Amino acid sequence: MSGTARYWKWGGLALAVVLIGGGAWAYGKAAPYAKIGGSYIAKQYCSCLFDAGRSETSCRAEFQPDIEKFSLSVDRSGLPAHARVTTHVAVFSGEADYAEGYGCTVGK
């Protein structure tokens, strides 16, 4: 193998290691903030829907433009006693649970 080919091989390997390491470091730094943001949106959206009794359209309008970054799902299967709002942003998620008489609380 010529010196130039070896240089590119090791240079490419070093670059890959730096990129993977940098991605892992950034993921570790961003994860807590994304989890907090997702949980906050879930709790606020849950309170808007179930505590205030507003429509989904009305609640979405209140959180513009931030809510567009999140994927929201509402599980009303346990109503009138329980419900859950789950948010997803990238690989992070947050959830809030509604319980009759207690309101909405941040889930696990």
C-alpha positions in Angstrom: 0.0 0.0 0.0 1.4 3.4 -0.9 2.0 6.1 1.7 -0.8 8.3 0.3 -3.4 5.5 0.5 -2.3 4.6 4.0 -2.6 8.3 5.0 -6.2 8.5 3.6 -7.1 5.2 5.3 -5.9 6.3 8.8 -7.1 9.9 8.3 -10.6 8.6 7.4 -10.6 6.2 10.4 -9.6 9.1 12.7 -12.3 11.3 11.3 -14.9 8.6 11.8 -13.8 8.1 15.4 -14.0 11.9 16.0 -17.5 12.2 14.5 -18.8 9.2 16.4 -17.3 10.5 19.6 -18.6 14.0 19.0 -22.1 12.6 18.2 -22.1 10.6 21.4 -21.0 13.6 23.5 -23.7 15.8 21.9 -26.4 13.2 22.5 -25.4 13.0 26.1 -25.6 16.8 26.5 -28.9 17.2 24.6 -30.8 14.2 26.1 -31.7 15.9 29.5 -32.9 19.1 27.8 -35.0 17.2 25.2 -36.6 15.1 27.9 -37.4 18.2 30.0 -38.9 19.9 26.9 -41.0 16.9 25.9 -42.3 16.4 29.4 -43.1 20.1 29.7 -45.1 20.2 26.5 -46.9 17.0 27.5 -47.9 18.4 30.9 -49.0 21.7 29.5 -51.0 20.1 26.7 -52.5 17.6 29.1 -53.6 20.5 31.4 -55.0 22.4 28.5 -57.1 19.4 27.3 -58.3 17.8 30.4 -58.1 20.4 33.2 -59.2 23.4 31.1 -61.5 21.3 28.9 -60.3 22.9 25.6 -60.2 21.4 22.2 -57.0 20.0 20.7 -57.0 22.7 18.0 -57.2 25.4 20.7 -54.4 23.8 22.7 -52.2 23.4 19.7 -52.7 27.1 18.8 -51.6 28.2 22.2 -48.2 26.5 21.9 -47.3 27.6 18.4 -44.6 27.5 17.0 -42.9 25.2 19.6 -45.4 22.4 19.4 -44.6 21.8 15.7 -41.3 20.3 16.8 -43.1 17.5 18.7 -45.2 14.6 17.8 -48.1 14.4 20.2 -50.4 11.5 21.0 -53.4 11.5 23.3 -54.7 8.4 24.9 -58.2 8.9 26.2 -59.0 5.2 26.7 -59.2 5.6 30.5 -61.4 8.6 30.6 -63.2 9.9 32.6 -60.7 8.8 35.3 -57.4 8.6 33.5 -55.7 9.8 30.3 -52.2 10.2 28.9 -50.4 12.7 26.6 -47.1 11.5 25.1 -44.7 13.7 23.1 -41.8 12.6 20.9 -39.0 14.7 19.6 -36.3 12.8 17.7 -35.6 9.7 20.0 -36.7 11.5 23.2 -40.1 11.4 24.7 -42.0 12.8 27.6 -45.5 12.0 29.0 -48.1 13.4 31.4 -50.9 11.6 33.0 -54.3 13.0 33.9 -56.2 11.6 36.9 -59.6 12.8 37.9 -59.3 15.0 41.0 -55.6 15.4 40.7 -55.1 17.0 37.3 -52.0 16.4 35.1 -48.7 15.3 36.3 -45.4 14.5 34.5 -45.1 10.8 33.9 -42.0 8.6 33.8 
